[in-house]
Amino acid sequence: QVNAGEARLFWLTTIITPILWIMFALSAIIGMKPQWFILCCVAIALSGTNLWGYYKCRYDANTAKQAVANFAVGFMSSV
């Protein structure tokens, strides 16, 4: 079983990371540092993809569990 505090910490850091990179990117634009802006764009893409992937896995897993439960109930009622 997953500890609720650990899950909260995981999701908090997973969500905050892209936000921090966006702030760094804005700082690079304001400071006119294109090399750092490119790095920030790559980091935003990677951390955003990571967030999306974990989000999809979390909610697709719940959908899959519900589908299995519905199948089991339907199967048991037909027997």
C-alpha positions, 0 to 999 in steps of 0.5 A, spaced: 500 500 500 502 506 498 503 511 504 498 517 503 504 522 505 509 519 500 504 520 494 502 527 496 510 529 496 511 525 489 505 529 486 507 535 489 514 535 486 512 532 479 507 538 478 512 543 481 518 541 477 515 544 470 512 550 473 519 551 476 522 550 469 517 555 466 520 560 471 527 559 469 525 560 462 522 566 463 528 568 467 532 566 461 528 570 456 528 576 460 536 576 461 537 574 454 540 568 455 538 564 449 542 558 451 539 557 457 532 558 454 533 552 450 535 548 456 529 550 459 525 548 453 528 541 453 527 541 461 519 543 460 518 538 455 521 532 459 518 534 466 511 535 462 512 529 459 513 525 465 507 529 469 503 527 463 505 520 463 504 519 471 497 522 470 495 517 465 497 511 468 494 513 475 487 514 471 488 509 466 489 504 472 483 506 475 479 505 469 482 498 468 480 496 475 473 498 474 473 495 467 475 488 470 470 489 476 465 490 471 467 484 467 467 480 474 460 482 476 457 481 469 461 474 469 458 472 476 451 474 474 451 470 468 453 464 471 
